Amino acid sequence: MRNHFRTRTLSKIVTENAPLPASALVESESQARAEPRKKIHLASPIIDAEMKAAALAALENEMMVMGESVFKFEEEFAKYCGTKYAVSTASGTAALSITFQALNIGHGNEVITTPFSFIATANSIVHAGADPIFADVEDSGMNLSPRKTRAKIGSKTRALTPVHLYGHPSRIDEFQDIAAESGLSLIEDACQAHGAEFKGRKIGSVGDAGCFSFYPAKNMTVGGDGGIITTNNEEMADAARSIRDCGRDKNSKYYHGRIGFTSRLNTVNAAIGRIQLKRLDAWNEARRRISEQYRKELENVRDIILPPLEARFEKAVYHLFVIRTKFRDQVKNRLADNGIETGIHYPRPIHLQAPYRQKYGYAEGAFPLSESLSNEVLSLPMYPTLAEKEVVRVCEALKKSLVA
């Protein structure tokens, strides 16, 4: 189930830690009849005055669909990621599905991915007409295992789709080697990893294509749903542009060479995205600082496992700060009692979701590490304007919640 996040509306640009405006007030278990405390949200998307002005200008001066802001946003996002092309879409799911179709991956083909992700990762493969084949996560970590992926390659395999989960880069160099050795396409699910880096390269620029989501809780948004594909493959980019625009031929309105979709990014959303992109690096640095504070506060706490540490050649962007604990439900409920919102990403791995049980016959025990994660992960509040004192409050409440 999706969370519905309260949007912050700011009168000025905020990229550093700053106090949240007054919101819902709560009383903690130990604070009855005391001064109420402000609720700490799981995420807090930012829409500031410049973004509002850009949206209004686009609405008043550009075509509502495929206006100038769309093409400028695509150019700027491609440059940011270090790719030649970027093709915007209506969602991250659409970005993935259109990428598969642009690479002629469909009926009779298989794509290997992880069962521990948001369901859209696998749904996009099914939407393209192919079959998702799952491999379990790393023995110590949360991302897809290259070794386990290699073991799943078969005669129908056409592509690998690792997910850079929670903003942590997957071992994309190993996947690149596997793809090259096996003659497979490599599509990065970068929907949670805007700005993350691996060995000096931006995530989304390593594989044949990278796919991003701009859902409001992500590291950057477009003021609603949206997505984008990054690639250096001109032929694939042209195909993706056609598929997202009803299958139209290039520079034609009523001649169609493909069966496409209506999956374009609205001009007003692109205008907001252009401003958000300018803020992204500063916001990501704030997330990294917050993650360091969480680690410092929680490093010696029993009964929790912190997110994997980055290797020296990685740069994570902490879309989410996810801990593991066998007391997950207890911790979540007690934090809620203290006005602290948390999330579970994700409480059921994809292979155990009803459509995948029914279509592919999956059952418990198929991917034990992913299933273990689904019972233990808990996402703590994470957004660029989360104040240091709020992180301390979260950590103190978390420690107390582990006491029987």
C-alpha positions in Angstrom: 0.0 0.0 0.0 1.3 3.4 -0.9 2.0 6.0 1.8 0.5 9.4 1.2 3.1 12.0 2.2 2.4 15.5 3.4 4.0 18.0 1.1 6.1 20.8 2.5 5.4 24.2 1.0 8.3 26.6 1.6 8.6 30.3 1.0 12.3 29.9 0.4 14.7 27.3 -0.8 15.8 24.9 1.9 18.6 22.4 1.3 20.1 22.2 4.8 18.7 20.7 8.0 15.9 22.9 9.2 13.0 22.5 11.7 9.8 21.4 10.2 6.7 23.7 10.4 4.2 22.9 13.1 2.1 19.8 12.2 0.3 17.1 14.1 0.9 17.2 17.8 1.1 14.1 19.8 1.7 12.9 23.4 4.2 10.1 24.1 3.5 7.3 26.5 5.6 9.0 29.2 4.3 12.4 28.4 0.7 12.3 29.2 -0.6 15.7 30.2 2.8 17.1 29.4 3.6 19.5 26.6 2.6 17.9 23.3 5.3 17.0 20.8 5.4 17.5 17.0 5.0 14.5 14.9 8.0 13.3 12.9 7.0 12.1 9.5 8.7 9.4 7.5 9.1 11.6 4.5 8.5 15.3 3.7 8.6 16.3 0.1 9.5 19.9 -0.6 7.8 22.3 -3.0 9.2 25.8 -2.7 8.4 29.2 -4.2 10.7 28.7 -7.2 9.1 25.4 -8.1 5.6 26.9 -7.8 6.7 29.8 -10.1 8.2 27.4 -12.6 5.0 25.3 -12.7 2.8 28.4 -13.2 5.1 29.7 -15.9 4.9 26.4 -17.7 1.2 26.3 -17.3 0.7 29.8 -18.7 3.3 29.8 -21.5 3.9 26.3 -22.8 2.0 23.4 -24.3 0.5 21.3 -21.5 1.8 18.1 -23.1 5.3 17.8 -24.5 6.1 21.5 -23.9 9.6 23.0 -23.9 10.2 22.2 -20.2 9.9 18.5 -20.9 12.8 18.5 -23.4 15.0 20.8 -21.3 14.4 18.5 -18.3 15.4 15.5 -20.3 18.6 17.2 -21.5 19.5 18.3 -18.0 18.8 15.0 -16.4 20.9 13.2 -19.0 23.8 15.6 -18.5 23.5 15.1 -14.7 23.7 11.3 -15.0 26.4 11.4 -17.7 24.4 9.8 -20.5 23.7 11.0 -24.0 19.9 10.7 -23.8 17.0 10.8 -21.3 13.4 10.0 -22.1 10.8 11.1 -19.6 7.7 9.0 -18.9 4.6 9.1 -16.7 6.1 6.9 -13.9 9.0 4.9 -12.9 7.1 1.7 -13.7 6.5 3.0 -17.2 10.1 3.9 -17.6 11.1 0.2 -16.9 8.4 -1.4 -19.0 9.1 1.0 -22.0 12.8 0.2 -21.7 12.2 -3.5 -22.0 9.9 -3.0 -25.0 12.4 -0.6 -26.6 15.0 -3.3 -26.4 12.5 -5.8 -27.9 12.2 -7.8 -24.7 8.8 -9.4 -24.5 6.9 -12.7 -25.0 9.0 -15.7 -24.5 11.8 -13.8 -22.8 12.9 -13.8 -19.2 14.4 -11.0 -17.1 16.3 -11.8 -13.9 15.6 -9.4 -11.0 15.2 -9.4 -7.2 12.1 -10.4 -5.2 13.0 -7.9 -2.6 11.8 -4.6 -4.1 8.6 -2.7 -4.7 6.3 -4.8 -6.8 6.6 -2.4 -9.8 10.1 -3.8 -10.5 8.6 -7.2 -11.5 5.3 -5.8 -12.8 7.1 -3.7 -15.5 8.6 -7.0 -16.8 5.1 -8.6 -17.0 3.7 -5.4 -18.6 6.3 -5.8 -21.4 5.1 -9.4 -22.0 8.2 -11.1 -20.5 8.6 -13.2 -17.4 10.4 -12.1 -14.3 12.9 -14.7 -12.9 13.9 -14.0 -9.3 17.3 -14.5 -7.6 17.8 -13.9 -3.9 19.6 -11.0 -2.3 23.2 -11.0 -1.2 24.2 -13.1 1.8 24.9 -9.9 3.8 23.0 -7.0 2.3 19.7 -6.1 0.7 20.5 -5.9 -3.0 20.4 -8.6 -5.7 23.2 -11.1 -5.5 25.4 -11.3 -8.7 26.4 -14.9 -7.9 22.8 -16.0 -7.4 21.8 -14.1 -10.6 24.4 -16.0 -12.7 23.0 -19.3 -11.5 19.5 -18.3 -12.9 20.6 -17.5 -16.5 18.9 -19.8 -19.0 18.2 -20.0 -22.7 15.3 -17.5 -22.5 17.1 -14.9 -20.4 17.4 -11.5 -22.2 18.2 -9.1 -19.5 19.3 -8.4 -15.9 17.6 -5.8 -13.7 19.4 -5.2 -10.4 17.7 -2.6 -8.1 19.7 0.0 -6.3 17.5 -0.4 -3.3 17.0 2.4 -0.8 19.6 4.4 -2.7 22.5 1.9 -2.1 24.3 1.1 -5.3 24.1 -2.6 -6.3 27.3 -4.4 -7.4 26.7 -3.0 -10.9 30.2 -3.8 -12.2 29.7 -7.5 -11.5 26.3 -7.4 -13.3 27.9 -5.6 -16.2 30.5 -8.4 -16.5 27.8 -11.1 -16.3 25.7 -9.3 -18.9 28.7 -8.9 -21.3 29.7 -12.5 -20.9 26.2 -13.8 -21.5 25.1 -11.4 -24.2 22.4 -9.9 -22.1 21.0 -6.4 -21.7 21.5 -4.6 -18.3 18.7 -2.4 -17.1 19.3 -0.5 -13.8 16.3 0.0 -11.6 17.5 3.3 -10.2 14.0 4.4 -9.0 15.4 5.0 -5.5 18.9 6.1 -6.4 18.9 9.6 -7.9 22.5 10.8 -7.7 24.1 7.7 -6.2 27.5 6.8 -7.6 29.6 3.7 -8.2 33.3 4.0 -9.0 32.9 7.6 -10.0 29.9 7.0 -12.3 26.4 8.1 -11.6 23.9 5.3 -11.2 21.8 5.0 -14.3 24.8 5.5 -16.6 26.4 2.0 -16.3 23.9 -0.4 -17.9 22.2 -0.2 -21.3 19.6 1.9 -19.6 18.7 3.3 -16.2 15.2 3.9 -15.0 14.1 6.5 -12.3 10.9 7.3 -10.5 9.8 10.8 -9.4 7.1 9.6 -7.0 6.8 12.3 -4.3 8.7 10.4 -1.5 11.8 10.0 -3.7 15.0 12.0 -3.4 13.6 14.4 -6.0 10.1 14.6 -7.4 8.1 16.4 -10.1 5.2 17.3 -7.9 3.4 14.0 -8.7 4.1 10.7 -10.5 6.8 10.7 -13.2 9.7 8.7 -14.5 12.7 8.9 -16.8 15.0 6.6 -18.8 18.7 7.3 -19.2 20.8 5.7 -22.0 23.6 6.1 -24.4 21.8 4.0 -27.0 20.3 6.4 -29.6 18.2 3.7 -31.2 16.7 2.6 -27.9 16.0 6.2 -26.9 14.2 6.8 -30.2 12.1 3.7 -29.6 11.3 4.7 -26.1 10.2 8.2 -27.2 7.8 6.6 -29.7 6.4 4.0 -27.2 5.7 6.6 -24.5 3.9 8.7 -27.1 1.3 6.4 -28.6 3.8 4.6 -30.8 4.1 7.7 -33.1 6.7 7.8 -35.8 9.4 10.5 -35.3 8.1 14.0 -36.3 4.7 12.6 -37.2 1.3 13.1 -35.5 -0.9 10.5 -37.1 1.5 7.8 -38.4 2.4 5.1 -35.9 5.0 2.4 -36.3 4.5 0.8 -32.9 1.8 -0.2 -30.5 2.6 2.4 -27.8 1.2 4.0 -24.7 0.1 7.4 -23.5 2.8 7.7 -20.9 4.2 11.2 -21.2 5.5 13.5 -18.5 3.3 16.6 -18.2 5.0 19.9 -18.9 4.2 21.4 -15.5 5.7 18.4 -13.8 8.9 18.7 -15.9 9.1 22.4 -14.9 9.1 21.4 -11.2 11.6 18.6 -11.9 14.1 21.0 -13.4 14.2 23.0 -10.2 14.3 19.8 -8.0 17.3 18.6 -10.0 19.2 21.7 -9.1 18.6 20.9 -5.4 19.3 17.2 -5.6 23.0 17.2 -4.7 22.5 19.4 -1.7 19.5 17.3 -0.5 21.5 14.1 -1.0 24.4 15.4 1.1 21.9 16.3 3.8 20.6 12.7 3.7 24.1 11.4 4.0 24.8 13.6 7.0 21.5 12.4 8.6 22.5 8.8 7.9 25.9 9.3 9.7 24.1 10.7 12.7 21.7 7.7 12.8 24.8 5.4 12.7 26.5 7.3 15.5 23.4 7.2 17.7 22.6 3.5 17.0 25.9 1.8 16.4 26.1 -0.1 19.7 22.4 -0.8 20.1 21.6 -4.5 20.6 18.9 -6.2 18.6 19.2 -4.0 15.5 21.2 -4.2 12.3 22.2 -1.0 10.6 22.2 -0.5 6.8 25.3 -1.9 5.1 28.3 0.4 5.1 29.4 1.9 1.8 32.5 0.7 0.1 35.1 3.4 -0.6 34.1 3.5 -4.3 30.3 3.8 -3.5 28.2 6.8 -2.8 24.8 6.0 -1.4 22.0 8.6 -1.3 19.8 7.1 1.5 16.4 7.4 -0.1 15.5 5.4 3.0 17.4 4.6 6.2 16.4 1.0 6.9 17.3 -0.9 10.0 16.6 -4.6 10.7 15.2 -6.0 13.9 13.4 -9.1 15.0 11.2 -6.9 17.1 10.1 -4.8 14.1 6.4 -4.6 14.9 7.0 -3.8 18.6 9.4 -1.0 17.6 7.1 0.4 14.9 4.1 0.5 17.3 6.0 2.1 20.1 7.5 4.7 17.9 4.0 5.5 16.5 2.9 6.0 20.1 5.6 8.6 20.4 4.6 10.5 17.3 7.3 9.0 15.0 6.2 7.7 11.7 8.0 4.7 10.2 7.6 2.5 7.2 8.1 -1.1 6.1 9.8 -1.5 2.7 8.6 -4.2 2.0 6.4 -6.4 4.2 5.9 -9.1 1.6 8.5 -10.0 -1.1 7.3 -9.9 -4.7 7.2 -13.7 -5.2 4.7 -14.0 -2.3 2.3 -11.4 -3.7 -0.9 -13.0 -4.9 -0.4 -12.5 -8.7 3.0 -14.1 -8.6 1.9 -17.0 -6.4 -1.0 -17.6 -8.9 0.9 -17.2 -12.1 4.3 -18.7 -11.2 3.5 -21.0 -8.3 5.8 -19.4 -5.8 5.5 -20.4 -2.1 7.3 -19.6 1.2 10.9 -20.7 1.3 11.7 -19.9 -2.3 14.0 -17.0 -1.4 14.7 -17.2 2.3 16.9 -14.1 2.7 14.4 -11.9 1.0 11.6 -13.4 3.1 13.7 -12.8 6.3 14.2 -9.2 5.3 10.5 -8.6 4.8 9.9 -9.7 8.4 12.6 -7.4 9.9 13.1 -4.2 7.9 11.9 -0.9 9.3 12.4 2.5 7.6 13.2 5.4 9.9 12.3 9.1 9.1 14.6 10.4 6.4 14.4 13.6 4.5 16.8 16.5 3.9 15.2 18.9 6.4 15.1 16.4 9.3 16.8 18.2 12.2 19.6 16.8 14.4 17.4 17.0 17.5 14.7 15.0 15.7 17.1 12.3 14.8 18.1 12.1 18.4 14.5 11.9 19.4 13.9 9.0 17.0 16.9 7.1 18.2 16.1 7.6 21.9 12.6 6.4 21.3 13.9 3.5 19.3 16.2 2.4 22.1 13.4 2.6 24.6 11.1 0.6 22.4 13.5 -2.4 22.5 13.2 -2.7 26.2 10.8 -5.4 27.2 
